[in-house]
Amino acid sequence: MKILQVELAGGRSYPIYIGSGLLSQPELLNRHITAQQVLIVSNETVAPLYLPQLASALGERQVASVVLPDGEQYKSLQYLDTIFDALLSHKFSRNATLIALGGGVIGDMTGFAAACYQRGVRFIQIPTTLLAQVDSSVGGKTGVNHPFGKNMIGAFHQPQCVIADTDTLNTLDDRQLSAGLAEVIKYGLIRDLEFLEWLERNMARLLLREQQALIHAIERSCANKAEVVAADEFETGERAILNLGHTFGHAIETGTGYDQYLHGEAVAIGMGFAADLSRRLGWINAGDVERILAVIHAAKLPTEPPTELPPQRYVELMSVDKKNLDGKIRVILLEAIGKARLPYNVESETLLATLNEYAG
């Protein structure tokens, strides 16, 4: 088992546990739960696989569960209310603990519910997808989507710990595995060239789910994110680099109704957009763009955008983004492979040139 620490001020630091068979170690979970009331939130795909085992590990506590539909389209205020209904109907107090058992949608919604319920209760992340293990479970970003924009309603609320059991990836389908690799590739592109080079050499091992390769990729990804979050917990500066490809990707997800693309697939397409835009600004060259697209393709991820979204629609959707200031669209770009540039105010003509090239 690998253990990383997210170092935060005010006694809010927490560990990330990474390894095989962690769900079979109840003492790991129980050391972080002092509450007698525990609500497990999962979805219809994951719950049959792991919820009974998790509930049993919690012993004699008062344990309740909420099982939500599986999919990004259910990451909404409507389904968030289902979690509050359970907490209130079981008379859970402010000493209760919530556990997120699932992928990024479940983690974000459970964390947001924990941030809101009685103005804040504790929660634990048990991510069961690669994307959640390497990205969304770490850092305390929680929230839900809105028809006008992704993740625009939420809060920063850090978990007590993250337990990433790599055995759960054995039940993940190939498409979801590739979607998680988009976020893994991102870390190499924004700040860890050595890791990107490792990914270029070892992508086939990851797609084959070789245990040691997966553990290394998860550990390196989480180490990168933990460092960035520790330096800028509330995204006032450096943390924004973690959004490479996301402004474009969120536009794709929102514009297609949250039900055509997995988050990682949309981010992969978005990283292609960001690479082209970085080239147009003279920061990277055509060979760099080809290299970026090659590693994305090696992970079996898409780079072609949806045909139903015209360039102007991207501009409209991208104008609703948390990084924007004073009505200006700001995106994360690359000064070089392995070095991201903080939010850049992109001129509409340059942005439209990229959009017309890829989405016209």
Secondary structure, 3 states (H helix, E strand, C coil): CEEEEECCCCCCCEEEEEECCHHHCHHHHHCCCCCCEEEEEEECCCHHHHHHHHHHHCCCCEEEEEEECCCHHHCCHHHHHHHHHHHHHCCCCCCCEEEEEECHHHHHHHHHHHHHHHHCCEEEEEECCHHHHHHHCCCCEEEEEECCEEEEEEEECCCCCEEEEHHHHHHCCHHHHHHHHHHHHHHHHHHCHHHHHHHHHHHHHHHCCCHHHHHHHHHHHHHHHHHHHHHCCCCCCHHHHHHCCHHHHHHHHHHCCCCCCCHHHHHHHHHHHHHHHHHHCCCCCHHHHHHHHHHHHHCCCCCCCCCCCCHHHHHHHHCCCCCCECCECEEEEEEECCEEEEEEECCHHHHHHHHHHHHC
